[in-house]
Amino acid sequence: MNLLFSTLKWMLDSQQIGITLEELSKRVDLGEWETQHLFQEYLGKDPIRFVQDAFSPSLAQVSRQAQLSIFDLFDDSLSDSKPSIDLDIHLLEEIPSEIQYSIFPYFLGSVFIASNESGICQLTFEDSEVGSIRLRRTFPKSTIREEKTALQELAYQTLMNYFVKTEDLPVLPIAVKATSFQVSVWNELAKLPNGELTSYGAIAQNLGDINASRAVGTAVGANPIAMLIPCHRVVHQSGKVGNFRWGSWRKQLLLGIEK
């Protein structure tokens, strides 16, 4: 996972738009078959197809469904749907007395996952913000300790299966400290299918207030559950990828994988 993470970051940082499979294999010091397998195992797609998608001019085009290339016509597996991630997002009725957290390795960067007895309350990328600091700011009166739980493991397995074909996962409870408006925005995000993009204005319109774009943007930026509540699928109507709490480069990676 560390190898894939460093490779993906390098590909974006150095704008490897026209890289070949042979060149990529030399970079990661693997055979071509092994390189393809690495990308397929975690991203669910061919490495060169990923490069083409990640640098596509239409990467952040809102009005477009994820498109297929001519090569996909020969891949029967694409006719099957991706696994659905079913979230139960609800407000915490009271501040939890205890919160547990663990840090897990992931090919997009180490993830910090925190849970309480009601559900997952935070999932963030450690290289962009220290998860324990954010958690303590959000829950200053809770006892917080590092301890791995079954619910955290379930959330982690959901991330591991995020881009690859597998059985649908159980409903994942998300118990957050937030406003009802924030939860309404996050529920709108959770409805977005893999590969479908939206904008702040579109979400505001769905919520019945076309003038609420700025408030929607604030709610999207406050999202405490990375990827599972897919705020990376919110882009500018102009077609720009836009900002992302955990790095615009990571957002570009996510959109490139999902395209």
Secondary structure as GFF3:
##gff-version 3
##sequence-region A 1 259
A	DSSP	alpha_helix	2	13	.	.	.	ID=ss1
A	DSSP	alpha_helix	21	28	.	.	.	ID=ss2
A	DSSP	alpha_helix	32	43	.	.	.	ID=ss3
A	DSSP	alpha_helix	47	54	.	.	.	ID=ss4
A	DSSP	three_ten_helix	70	74	.	.	.	ID=ss5
A	DSSP	three_ten_helix	76	79	.	.	.	ID=ss6
A	DSSP	beta_strand	87	91	.	.	.	ID=ss7
A	DSSP	beta_strand	98	104	.	.	.	ID=ss8
A	DSSP	beta_strand	111	116	.	.	.	ID=ss9
A	DSSP	beta_strand	119	125	.	.	.	ID=ss10
A	DSSP	alpha_helix	131	138	.	.	.	ID=ss11
A	DSSP	beta_strand	143	146	.	.	.	ID=ss12
A	DSSP	alpha_helix	150	160	.	.	.	ID=ss13
A	DSSP	beta_strand	172	176	.	.	.	ID=ss14
A	DSSP	alpha_helix	180	190	.	.	.	ID=ss15
A	DSSP	alpha_helix	200	206	.	.	.	ID=ss16
A	DSSP	alpha_helix	213	221	.	.	.	ID=ss17
A	DSSP	three_ten_helix	231	233	.	.	.	ID=ss18
A	DSSP	alpha_helix	248	258	.	.	.	ID=ss19
###
